[in-house]
C-alpha cells in the first residue's frame, strides 16, 4: 500500500500534505487512487470527493481528496469523520520530516512526549516509571509495551521504515485496545501485500557532522502479486548506522581512550504473504525482526564537556551498552460473510533487551558516603568525573529484560451500516505475557578500592560476605500477566449527522511473580512470590455531529486503567531504618490498578475550499490511585505502590494551510498541565512526603511546530523535469512546567541535580527535487543552529558534584534519496 500512499503525507490525517511530497496540483486533481484491501488491517483507501471539473480551482489546489487512513475505531474511517483526537503520518511525510523513530515524531505531534530513560511515548502527560505501561504501543494489532519489573525496563523502539502510517491516539483507548492504553496509544501500521500490482520503496540517507561520526541509512521494500488476485508478498530490509559524538577519557590520565562511543546500529527485516484462496477469505502470515545495538549512553559529564563547542566527554571506564532484539510472527485471518467480517489476529513477541545503569558511578557514590574531607580520595566523584586519585575501579551493571508475549484477538464487526444507521464491533481478547527481569552488579576491583579507602577487604567492609564484589548484587523477577477480555462498541446515527458511540470492555486480569535477590549488597538471600487478580470495566461514550462534509464536532467521556501487580520484598537488614522512619513494618506486597477518567471536546474543520484544515481538542483527565515507585532514601531501594491523585488538562491543535498554489504550511500547538491534586506519602506518617499537591508530573507545558514548504513552479526552474522545493521545519518543546517532586525540596525524592532541563528549539532546512512523482532527492541540515539544551540532567545522589546531562544530536548535514512506486 505504500505505493498508493506515497504521494500523501498527512498532518492530522488530512490529505493536503501532498504538497509536502512535491506533487503537482494537476496530478492530485486527476483520477482516483486505491489501496489494496488487507485482512485484519483496516483497509485504507483514498477517494476523490467528486469529479475535479466540478470543483473550484482553489479547492482542487488545496487537496480536495480525503485520505481514509485511521483505524482508531477498529475500522477504516476518514480522519475527518472519526470523533477521536488522532494524528496520522504516512511514510512520505515521515521522510520529509526526517523522522526515523517515534522520538522524532513527538517533535511535531502535540500531546505526545518521550521518556528517554524508559523509551516510552507519553500521551497527555500521563507518565509513570512504575508498574505497567500508561501508553499502548502496537505493531499492527499486537501490543509490545513492557512492564517495569525493576531497573532499566525499556520499551523497544521500532524503526519508521516501510510504514503505511503511524497513528497517535490521544486519550484513554482501553475499551478497544486494552489495559496498556490508559493515556493513549501509538500504532505502527505496516503495509500489506498488494494482490493487483507491484509496489516498491527504497531509502538511502547519508549524513555527516564535524562533531561526531557519520550516519547512514539504507533500506528497500518490494511487494506484489505472485498469483494475481490470489497470492502476494511483501518484504523489506533496513540497515541504519547512527554515528556517536561522545568521547571517553581515562580518569587517571585525562587522555582520550575512545571517541564517538554512543553509536546506534539497527537492522530490520519484515516479510508477509497474503493468501486469498476464495473471494471472501484472506490469510496473512507475517514476521518482523529488529536488532538494535547501542555502543554507549547519550549522557555526558557536564564538568568535563564543552557543549558550546560540541565537545561531549565522560571518564567512566564503563560503557552502557544496549542490545535489543525481537522477532514478532503473526497470523491474521479475515472472512467476510454478508454484512459481517470475522477477524482473527494471533501473535507472539520474543524479545531480549540487555541494558543497565552506570554501576561504576552508582557504587562510587555509595562508598563516598563513608568518607569525609580527611580522606585523600574525597570526593570520589568530582565535577570533572571520577577523582583521578582513585585506584582503578570498574563496577559494571547488567540488566536483562525478556518478553515472551502471546496475544489472540477475535472480533466480529459490521461491514456496512445496518439500516444505514448502525455500525458495531464485538470481540474477545486473550493475553499471556511472560516477562523476566534480571539485574546484576559486579565489582571485580572491590578489594583494591576498599583497601585504599578503608584499609579493609571488601569482604570485611560488607560484613564478612564471602567473595564480596564478584556478585555484589543480583535480583531476578519472573512474572506472568494473563488477561481475558470481552469488548463491544457500537455507533448509531440518531438523526442525519448526529451519532452516538458507546463501548465497554470487561477484563479478568491475573498477575503473579517469583523473585529472588542475593549478594553482599542485599544483606542476605531473599525470595518472594506474589499475585493479584482484578476485574476492571472500561466504558466510553462519544456524541458527534457532522455539520457538513467539511466540519464535525464531538464530545466524549472515557475510562482507562492499567493492571496492578506485586512487589518483591525490600531487604530488611538494609532498609529497616527507613521503614521505621515512615511507620512501616514492611513494604506492601502488592499494588492495585490505577484509573483515569477523561473528558474531551473537539472539532475537525475544512475552510476556504479546503485551503485551511484544522483539528483540535480540549481535554480534562482525572488520574487516581497512581502506581508509583516509593523510594527509601537510606538504603536506596524502591518498591511500587498506589500513591496520590493527579489532573491533566490542556489542548492540542493541528492545522494545514495552503495560501496559494505551491506553498504549504503545517503547524501544531499543544499545552499540557499535569499535576498532583493532593499530597502523597510513603508509609503511615508525614515523614515520607513523596509528592506535594501542585507538583507536576514532569511533562513539558508547551509544544509547537511549524513546517513551511514551497514547490517552485517548473516554468521558473527545474532540473531534469523534476520539481524543486524548499522546506524548513521548526519545533519547540518547553521545559517541564512547575516543580516536579524530584525538584521539590520538601519531598523524599528531592535532588537538586535532577531535571534541570531546558526548552528545546529544533530547526531543519531541506532543499530537494521530486522526479516523475517516484523519486525524491533532497539535501538537508538538521539542528541548523547547533543548539545544545539539556534534555536530561541528573546525578547519582543528592549533593553529588558530578552532573550527568544529555542533549540533542549536534548539527549534521546529509543527502536523502527515496523511491516510491
C-alpha positions in Angstrom: 0.0 0.0 0.0 3.0 2.3 0.3 2.9 2.8 -3.4 -0.7 4.2 -3.2 0.1 6.3 -0.2 3.5 7.6 -1.3 2.0 10.8 -2.6 0.3 11.6 0.6 1.6 13.0 3.8 -1.0 13.6 6.5 -1.0 16.3 9.1 -3.8 15.4 11.4 -4.6 12.8 8.7 -5.5 15.5 6.1 -4.7 14.7 2.6 -3.5 18.3 2.0 0.1 17.4 2.7 0.5 16.0 -0.7 2.3 19.3 -1.5 4.9 18.3 1.1 5.8 15.4 -1.2 6.3 17.8 -4.0 3.4 16.5 -6.1 1.8 18.9 -8.6 -1.8 20.1 -8.5 -2.6 18.6 -11.8 -1.6 15.1 -10.6 -3.6 15.3 -7.5 -6.7 16.5 -9.3 -7.0 13.7 -11.7 -8.3 10.2 -11.4 -8.7 8.1 -8.2 -6.2 6.3 -6.1 -7.0 3.0 -4.4 -5.2 1.0 -1.8 -5.4 -2.8 -1.8 -7.7 -4.4 0.7 -5.8 -6.2 3.5 -7.1 -8.6 6.1 -7.0 -7.6 9.7 -5.6 -4.2 8.9 -8.4 -1.8 8.4 -8.3 -1.2 4.7 -7.1 2.2 3.7 -8.2 3.9 0.6 -8.1 7.3 -0.9 -11.2 8.6 -2.7 -11.9 11.8 -4.5 -14.9 13.7 -3.1 -16.2 14.5 -6.6 -15.0 15.0 -10.1 -12.4 17.7 -10.4 -14.2 19.6 -13.2 -17.0 20.3 -10.7 -14.6 21.8 -8.1 -13.3 25.3 -7.9 -9.7 25.5 -8.7 -8.9 26.7 -5.2 -10.3 23.5 -3.6 -8.5 21.3 -6.1 -5.3 23.1 -5.4 -5.7 22.6 -1.7 -6.2 18.9 -1.9 -9.8 18.0 -2.1 -9.3 14.3 -1.5 -9.9 12.9 1.9 -7.5 10.1 3.0 -9.2 7.3 4.9 -6.2 6.5 7.0 -7.1 5.8 10.6 -8.4 2.7 12.4 -8.9 4.1 15.9 -12.4 2.6 15.8 -11.2 -0.8 14.5 -12.4 0.1 11.1 -11.1 2.3 8.3 -12.7 5.8 8.7 -11.8 9.1 7.3 -9.8 11.0 10.0 -12.2 13.9 9.3 -15.1 11.8 10.5 -13.7 9.9 13.4 -14.6 11.5 16.8 -11.2 10.8 18.4 -8.1 13.1 18.8 -5.7 11.3 16.5 -2.7 12.2 14.3 -1.6 10.1 11.4 1.5 10.2 9.3 2.5 8.2 6.3 6.0 7.2 5.1 6.4 10.0 2.7 5.6 12.6 5.3 7.9 10.9 7.9 10.8 11.0 5.3 10.1 14.7 4.6 10.3 15.4 8.3 13.4 13.2 8.8 11.6 11.0 11.3 13.3 7.6 11.9 11.7 6.7 15.3 8.8 7.8 17.5 11.1 10.1 19.4 11.4 12.2 16.2 7.6 12.1 15.7 7.0 13.7 19.1 8.5 17.0 17.9 5.6 17.7 15.6 2.7 15.9 17.5 1.0 17.9 20.2 0.1 15.9 23.3 3.0 13.5 22.8 6.3 13.5 24.6 9.0 10.9 25.1 10.7 9.5 28.2 14.3 8.8 27.1 15.0 6.6 30.2 12.3 4.0 29.6 12.0 4.7 25.8 8.3 5.4 26.4 6.0 7.7 24.4 3.9 9.7 26.9 0.4 10.9 25.9 -1.1 14.0 27.6 1.3 13.9 30.5 0.3 10.6 32.0 3.8 9.4 32.8 4.9 6.8 35.4 8.1 4.8 35.6 6.3 2.2 37.9 4.2 -0.8 37.0 2.7 -1.5 33.6 2.6 0.9 30.7 0.4 4.0 30.5 0.7 4.2 26.7 -0.1 1.3 24.4 2.5 0.6 21.7 1.2 -1.5 18.8 2.8 -3.2 15.8 -0.3 -3.5 13.7 -2.7 -5.2 16.1 -0.1 -6.6 18.6 0.8 -4.8 21.8 4.5 -4.7 22.6 4.9 -2.4 25.6 6.8 -3.6 28.6 6.0 -3.8 32.3 8.5 -2.2 34.7 9.7 -5.1 37.0 12.9 -3.4 38.1 15.6 -1.0 37.0 16.1 -0.1 33.3 12.9 -1.6 31.8 13.0 -0.1 28.3 10.4 -0.3 25.6 11.6 -1.3 22.1 11.7 1.5 19.6 10.6 0.2 16.1 12.2 1.9 13.1 9.9 4.0 10.9 10.8 2.3 7.7 8.3 0.9 5.2 5.3 2.1 7.2 1.9 2.6 5.8 1.3 5.1 8.6 1.9 5.8 12.2 -1.1 6.7 14.4 -1.1 8.6 17.7 -4.3 8.2 19.6 -4.7 10.7 22.4 -6.8 9.9 25.5 -7.7 6.5 27.0 -8.2 3.8 24.4 -8.7 0.9 26.8 -12.2 0.0 25.5 -10.9 -1.2 22.1 -7.2 -1.6 22.8 -6.9 -2.9 26.4 -5.2 -2.1 29.6 -1.9 -0.8 28.1 -3.6 2.3 26.5 -4.6 4.2 29.7 -3.3 7.5 28.4 -3.4 6.8 24.7 -1.8 4.6 22.1 0.9 4.7 19.4 0.3 2.4 16.5 2.8 1.3 13.8 0.7 0.2 10.8 2.7 -1.8 8.2 1.7 -2.2 4.5 0.0 -5.4 3.4 0.9 -7.2 0.2 -0.8 -6.0 -2.9 -2.7 -8.6 -4.9 -3.0 -6.5 -8.0 0.3 -4.7 -8.7 3.9 -4.5 -7.7 4.9 -1.7 -5.4 8.4 -0.7 -4.1 10.0 1.7 -1.7 13.7 2.5 -1.2 15.6 4.9 1.0 19.3 5.9 1.1 20.4 8.5 3.6 23.9 9.6 4.4 24.9 12.4 6.7 28.0 13.8 8.5 28.8 16.2 11.2 32.1 17.9 12.2 31.2 17.0 15.8 30.9 13.2 15.5 30.9 10.1 13.4 28.9 9.9 10.1 25.5 8.3 9.8 23.9 6.2 7.1 20.6 4.5 6.5 19.8 2.1 3.6 16.6 0.2 3.1 14.5 -1.4 0.4 10.9 -2.8 0.2 9.2 -4.7 -2.6 5.9 -6.5 -2.9 3.3 -7.6 -5.4 1.3 -10.5 -6.8 2.7 -14.0 -7.2 -0.6 -15.2 -8.5 -2.8 -12.2 -9.3 -5.8 -11.8 -7.0 -4.8 -14.9 -5.1 -1.3 -14.8 -3.7 1.0 -11.8 -2.9 4.1 -11.0 -0.9 6.0 -8.0 0.6 9.5 -8.0 2.1 11.6 -5.1 3.4 15.0 -4.7 5.0 16.8 -1.8 6.5 20.3 -1.1 7.9 21.0 2.1 9.9 24.2 3.1 11.5 24.0 6.3 13.5 27.3 7.8 14.5 28.1 8.8 18.0 29.6 12.1 19.4 30.6 11.3 23.0 34.3 10.6 23.8 35.8 8.5 26.6 38.8 9.7 28.7 40.9 7.8 31.1 40.0 9.3 34.5 43.6 8.8 35.8 45.5 10.4 32.9 42.8 12.5 31.2 43.8 11.1 27.8 41.2 10.1 25.2 40.7 6.4 25.1 37.8 6.2 22.7 35.6 8.5 20.6 32.1 8.7 19.3 31.0 5.8 21.5 27.3 6.4 21.6 26.6 4.9 18.2 23.3 3.3 17.4 23.1 0.5 14.8 19.8 -1.1 13.7 18.9 -4.0 11.4 15.3 -4.6 10.4 13.6 -7.3 8.3 9.9 -7.8 7.6 8.2 -10.3 5.4 4.5 -11.1 4.8 2.4 -13.1 2.5 -1.3 -12.6 1.6 -3.3 -15.6 0.5 -6.8 -15.3 -0.8 -8.0 -18.8 -1.7 -11.6 -17.7 -2.1 -13.2 -14.4 -2.7 -14.2 -13.6 1.0 -11.2 -15.2 2.8 -7.8 -13.5 3.4 -4.9 -15.1 5.3 -1.8 -13.0 6.1 1.1 -14.6 7.9 4.0 -12.1 8.6 7.2 -11.8 10.7 9.2 -8.8 11.8 12.7 -8.9 13.2 14.7 -6.0 14.6 18.1 -5.8 16.2 19.4 -2.6 17.8 23.0 -2.3 19.2 23.8 0.8 21.1 27.5 1.4 22.0 27.1 3.7 24.9 24.7 6.0 26.7 24.0 9.5 25.4 24.8 11.1 28.8 28.0 13.1 29.2 29.8 14.6 32.2 28.9 18.3 32.3 32.1 19.4 34.1 34.2 17.5 31.6 32.5 18.7 28.5 32.1 21.9 26.5 28.6 21.9 24.8 29.3 25.3 23.2 32.0 23.7 21.1 30.1 20.4 20.8 32.7 18.6 22.9 31.0 15.8 25.0 33.0 13.6 27.3 32.9 11.0 30.0 35.7 9.4 32.0 33.8 6.4 33.3 35.5 3.2 32.4 32.0 1.6 31.9 30.2 1.6 28.6 26.5 1.5 29.0 25.8 -0.7 26.0 22.3 -1.7 24.9 21.3 -4.8 22.9 17.7 -5.0 21.9 16.5 -7.9 19.7 13.0 -9.0 19.0 11.0 -11.0 16.5 7.3 -10.9 16.0 5.5 -13.5 14.0 1.7 -13.0 13.5 -1.2 -14.6 11.6 -4.1 -12.5 10.5 -7.3 -14.1 9.1 -10.3 -12.3 7.8 -13.5 -13.8 6.5 -16.5 -11.8 5.2 -20.0 -13.2 5.5 -22.6 -11.0 4.0 -22.5 -7.8 6.0 -20.3 -9.2 8.7 -16.5 -9.6 8.9 -14.8 -12.2 11.1 -11.2 -11.2 12.0 -8.6 -13.1 14.0 -5.1 -11.9 14.9 -2.6 -14.2 16.6 0.9 -13.0 17.5 3.9 -13.9 19.6 6.6 -11.4 20.7 10.0 -12.8 21.6 12.3 -10.1 22.9 15.7 -9.9 24.7 16.9 -6.5 25.9 20.2 -6.1 27.7 20.9 -2.7 29.2 21.9 -1.2 32.5 22.7 1.8 34.6 26.3 3.1 35.3 27.1 0.7 38.1 30.6 2.2 38.5 29.2 5.6 39.4 26.5 4.2 41.5 29.0 2.2 43.6 31.4 5.1 43.9 28.7 7.4 45.1 27.7 4.8 47.8 31.3 4.4 49.0 31.7 8.1 49.1 29.1 8.4 51.8 31.6 6.7 54.2 34.4 9.2 53.5 34.9 12.8 54.7 37.3 15.6 53.8 40.2 14.0 55.7 40.4 11.2 53.1 42.8 11.9 50.2 40.2 10.3 47.9 37.3 12.5 48.9 35.2 13.2 46.9 35.2 10.1 44.7 33.1 11.9 42.1 34.1 15.4 41.3 32.6 17.9 38.8 35.0 16.6 36.2 34.1 12.9 36.8 35.9 10.2 38.8 38.6 11.6 41.1 42.0 10.8 39.4 43.5 9.8 42.7 41.0 6.9 43.0 42.5 3.5 42.4 41.3 1.9 39.2 37.7 0.8 39.7 35.2 -0.8 37.4 31.8 -1.9 38.7 29.6 -2.8 35.7 25.8 -3.4 35.9 23.8 -5.6 33.6 20.0 -5.7 33.3 18.3 -8.3 31.2 14.6 -7.9 30.3 12.9 -10.7 28.4 9.4 -10.6 26.9 7.6 -13.7 25.7 4.1 -12.4 24.9 1.3 -14.4 23.3 -1.8 -12.5 22.2 -5.0 -13.6 20.4 -7.9 -11.3 19.4 -11.0 -12.4 17.6 -13.6 -9.9 16.7 -16.8 -9.7 14.6 -17.8 -6.4 13.1 -20.3 -5.0 10.6 -19.0 -4.1 7.2 -21.7 -1.6 6.3 -24.2 0.4 8.3 -27.2 -1.7 9.4 -30.3 0.0 8.1 -27.9 2.9 7.2 -27.8 3.8 11.0 -25.7 1.3 13.0 -22.1 0.2 12.9 -20.8 -2.3 15.5 -17.8 -4.4 16.6 -17.5 -7.0 19.3 -14.7 -9.3 20.3 -12.7 -11.4 22.8 -9.1 -10.9 23.7 -6.5 -13.2 25.4 -3.1 -12.3 26.5 -0.3 -14.3 28.2 2.8 -12.2 28.8 5.8 -13.8 30.4 8.5 -11.4 31.5 11.8 -11.8 33.2 13.9 -9.0 34.7 17.4 -9.8 36.0 19.7 -7.1 37.5 23.4 -7.9 38.2 26.0 -5.7 39.7 29.7 -6.8 39.9 32.8 -5.3 41.5 35.9 -7.1 40.2 38.1 -4.3 41.7 36.3 -4.1 45.0 39.2 -5.3 47.2 41.7 -2.8 45.8 39.2 0.0 46.3 38.2 -0.8 49.9 41.8 -1.4 50.9 42.7 2.0 49.7 39.7 3.8 51.1 39.1 2.0 54.4 42.1 -0.2 54.9 39.9 -3.3 54.9 39.0 -6.0 52.4 35.7 -5.9 50.5 34.5 -9.0 52.5 35.1 -7.2 55.8 33.5 -4.0 54.6 30.4 -5.9 53.6 30.1 -7.7 56.9 32.1 -10.8 56.2 30.3 -11.6 53.0 32.3 -14.3 51.1 33.5 -13.3 47.6 32.2 -9.8 48.0 32.4 -7.9 44.8 32.2 -10.8 42.4 28.4 -11.0 42.8 27.7 -7.7 44.6 24.0 -7.8 43.8 21.6 -9.9 41.9 17.8 -9.5 41.6 15.7 -11.6 39.4 11.9 -11.5 38.9 9.8 -13.7 36.7 6.3 -12.6 36.1 3.2 -13.5 34.1 0.4 -11.2 33.0 -2.6 -13.1 31.9 -5.8 -11.5 30.7 -9.1 -12.4 29.2 -11.4 -9.7 28.0 -14.6 -9.2 26.0 -15.5 -5.9 24.4 -18.1 -4.3 22.3 -18.6 -1.0 20.6 -21.5 0.5 18.5 -22.1 3.7 16.7 -25.7 4.7 15.9 -26.8 7.6 13.8 -29.7 9.2 15.7 -30.6 11.7 13.0 -28.6 12.7 9.9 -25.2 13.8 11.0 -25.7 13.1 14.8 -24.1 10.0 16.0 -23.8 8.3 19.4 -20.9 6.0 20.1 -20.8 3.7 23.1 -18.4 0.9 24.1 -17.4 -1.2 27.1 -14.7 -3.7 27.9 -14.7 -6.3 30.7 -11.4 -8.0 31.7 -10.2 -10.7 34.0 -6.6 -9.8 34.7 -4.2 -12.1 36.7 -0.6 -11.2 37.6 1.8 -13.3 39.6 5.6 -13.3 40.1 8.5 -15.1 41.7 11.6 -13.2 42.9 14.9 -13.8 44.5 17.8 -11.4 45.4 21.2 -12.2 46.7 24.7 -10.7 47.1 26.7 -8.6 49.5 24.6 -5.5 48.8 21.3 -7.4 49.6 22.5 -8.4 53.0 21.1 -12.0 52.7 19.4 -14.1 50.2 15.7 -13.3 49.9 12.9 -15.0 48.0 9.3 -14.0 47.4 6.1 -14.6 45.4 3.0 -12.6 44.9 -0.1 -12.3 42.9 -3.1 -10.1 42.2 -6.4 -10.6 40.4 -8.6 -7.8 39.1 -11.8 -7.4 37.0 -11.9 -3.9 35.6 -14.7 -2.4 33.4 -13.7 0.3 31.0 -16.6 2.2 29.2 -16.6 5.1 26.8 -19.2 7.3 25.3 -19.0 9.9 22.5 -21.6 12.2 20.8 -20.6 13.7 17.5 -22.3 15.9 14.9 -21.2 16.0 11.3 -22.3 19.6 10.5 -21.4 19.0 6.8 -18.8 17.1 4.9 -16.2 19.7 5.9 -16.9 20.1 9.6 -17.5 17.9 12.7 -17.8 18.5 16.4 -17.7 15.9 19.2 -17.7 15.4 22.9 -16.7 12.2 24.8 -16.0 10.6 28.1 -13.9 7.5 28.6 -12.2 5.4 31.3 -8.8 3.9 31.3 -6.8 1.6 33.6 -3.6 -0.4 33.9 -3.4 -3.6 35.8 -1.9 -3.8 39.3 1.0 -6.0 40.4 3.0 -7.4 43.3 6.3 -6.4 44.9 9.4 -8.3 45.8 10.4 -7.7 49.4 12.8 -5.0 50.3 15.9 -6.2 52.2 15.0 -5.7 55.9 18.7 -5.5 57.0 19.5 -2.5 54.8 16.1 -0.8 54.9 14.8 -1.2 58.5 15.7 2.3 59.5 13.7 3.7 56.5 10.7 1.5 57.3 10.8 2.6 60.9 11.0 6.2 60.0 8.0 6.0 57.8 5.9 4.0 60.3 6.1 0.7 58.3 6.9 -2.8 59.3 7.5 -3.9 55.7 6.8 -2.7 52.2 3.4 -3.6 50.7 3.3 -6.9 49.0 1.0 -5.8 46.1 -0.4 -2.7 44.4 -3.7 -2.2 42.7 -4.7 -0.9 39.3 -4.9 2.9 38.8 -7.6 4.5 36.6 -8.2 7.6 34.6 -11.4 9.3 33.7 -11.2 11.6 30.6 -13.5 14.3 29.2 -12.8 15.6 25.8 -14.4 18.0 23.3 -13.1 18.6 19.8 -13.7 19.7 16.2 -12.4 18.9 12.7 -12.9 21.5 10.0 -12.0 22.5 6.5 -12.4 26.1 5.3 -11.9 28.1 2.1 -12.3 25.3 -0.3 -10.0 23.1 1.8 -7.2 25.6 1.8 -7.3 25.6 5.6 -7.7 22.3 7.5 -7.9 22.3 11.4 -8.2 19.7 14.0 -8.3 20.4 17.7 -9.4 19.2 21.1 -9.7 20.2 24.8 -9.3 17.6 27.5 -9.6 17.1 31.2 -8.3 13.9 32.9 -8.6 12.7 36.5 -5.9 10.1 37.4 -6.5 8.3 40.7 -4.7 5.6 42.8 -1.5 6.3 40.8 1.0 3.5 40.6 4.4 5.0 41.7 7.8 4.0 42.8 8.3 4.7 46.5 11.9 5.4 47.3 13.6 4.5 50.6 16.5 7.0 50.7 18.6 5.4 53.4 19.1 2.0 51.6 18.5 3.2 48.0 15.7 0.7 47.4 12.3 1.3 45.8 9.0 -0.6 45.5 5.8 0.1 43.7 2.6 1.2 45.4 -0.5 3.3 44.9 0.0 6.9 45.9 -1.6 10.2 45.0 -4.1 11.7 42.6 -3.4 14.0 39.6 -5.2 16.0 36.9 -4.0 16.5 33.3 -5.7 19.2 31.3 -4.9 21.0 28.1 -5.5 21.2 24.4 -3.9 20.1 21.1 -4.3 21.8 17.8 -3.1 20.8 14.3 -3.6 22.8 11.1 -2.6 22.9 7.4 -2.8 26.0 5.3 -2.4 26.5 1.5 -2.2 30.3 1.0 -1.6 29.8 -2.8 -0.6 27.0 -5.2 2.8 25.6 -4.4 3.0 26.9 -0.8 2.0 24.7 2.2 2.2 25.5 5.9 1.6 22.9 8.6 1.6 23.8 12.3 0.8 22.3 15.6 0.3 23.7 19.1 -0.2 21.8 22.3 -0.5 22.6 26.0 -0.5 20.1 29.0 -0.8 20.9 32.7 -0.4 17.6 34.6 -0.1 18.0 38.4 -0.8 16.3 41.7 -4.1 17.3 43.4 -3.2 16.1 46.9 -0.1 15.1 48.9 1.2 11.5 48.5 3.1 9.9 51.4 5.2 6.8 51.8 4.1 4.9 54.8 1.7 6.0 57.5 3.1 9.3 58.7 4.1 12.6 57.1 7.8 11.9 57.3 7.7 10.3 53.8 6.3 13.0 51.6 6.7 11.6 48.0 4.8 14.3 46.1 3.2 17.5 47.2 -0.1 18.9 46.0 0.7 21.2 43.0 3.8 19.3 42.0 3.8 18.5 38.3 4.3 15.1 36.6 7.3 16.4 34.6 5.8 16.8 31.1 6.6 19.9 29.0 3.9 22.5 29.2 4.0 23.8 25.6 4.9 22.2 22.3 4.8 24.0 19.0 5.9 23.1 15.4 5.9 24.9 12.1 6.7 23.5 8.7 6.8 25.6 5.5 7.4 24.2 2.0 7.4 26.0 -1.3 7.3 24.0 -4.6 9.0 26.1 -7.2 7.0 26.1 -10.5 8.6 24.2 -13.3 8.3 27.2 -15.6 10.6 29.2 -13.3 13.3 26.5 -12.7 13.5 22.7 -12.9 16.2 20.0 -13.1 15.8 17.0 -15.3 12.0 17.6 -15.4 12.0 17.5 -11.6 10.1 19.9 -9.4 12.3 21.8 -7.0 11.2 22.6 -3.5 12.5 24.3 -0.3 11.3 23.3 3.1 12.0 24.3 6.7 10.7 22.8 9.9 10.9 24.4 13.4 9.9 22.5 16.6 9.7 23.8 20.1 9.3 21.8 23.4 9.2 23.8 26.6 10.9 22.8 29.8 8.6 20.9 32.3 6.2 23.3 33.8 6.1 23.9 37.5 8.0 21.9 40.1 8.4 18.1 39.9 8.7 16.0 43.1 12.3 15.4 42.5 12.9 19.2 42.3 10.7 19.9 45.4 12.9 20.3 48.4 10.1 19.1 50.7 9.8 15.6 49.2 11.8 12.5 49.8 12.7 12.5 46.1 14.4 15.9 46.1 17.7 16.0 44.3 19.0 19.4 43.2 20.9 17.7 40.4 17.9 16.2 38.6 15.8 17.5 35.7 17.4 20.9 35.2 16.1 20.6 31.7 15.8 23.4 29.2 13.5 24.3 26.4 14.3 22.6 23.0 14.4 24.5 19.7 15.0 22.3 16.7 15.4 23.8 13.2 15.9 21.9 9.9 16.4 23.1 6.3 15.8 21.0 3.2 16.3 21.6 -0.5 15.3 19.0 -3.0 13.6 17.9 -6.2 10.9 15.3 -7.0 11.3 13.4 -10.2 8.4 11.7 -12.1 6.5 11.6 -8.8 8.5 8.5 -7.8 12.0 9.7 -6.8 12.8 12.4 -4.2 16.3 13.7 -3.8 17.0 16.3 -1.0 19.8 17.9 0.8 19.2 18.8 4.5 20.7 20.2 7.6 19.3 19.2 11.0 19.7 21.2 14.2 20.8 24.1 12.0 21.8 26.5 14.8 23.7 23.6 16.5 21.8 24.2 19.8 22.6 22.1 22.9 19.9 22.3 25.5 19.9 20.0 28.5 17.3 17.4 27.6 18.0 15.4 30.8 20.1 16.1 33.8 20.8 14.0 36.8 23.4 12.9 39.4 23.8 9.7 41.4 22.8 11.0 44.9 21.7 14.3 46.4 24.7 16.6 46.7 26.9 14.8 44.3 29.2 17.2 42.4 29.1 15.1 39.2 26.4 16.2 36.8 25.2 13.8 34.1 23.5 15.5 31.1 22.2 14.7 27.7 21.3 16.9 24.7 20.2 16.9 21.1 22.4 15.5 18.4 24.9 18.2 17.2 24.3 19.8 13.8 24.6 17.4 10.9 24.0 17.6 7.1 23.1 14.9 4.7 21.5 13.8 1.5 18.3 11.7 1.3 17.1 9.7 -1.7 13.8 8.0 -1.7 12.0 6.0 -4.4 8.4 5.0 -4.0 6.3 3.4 -6.7 
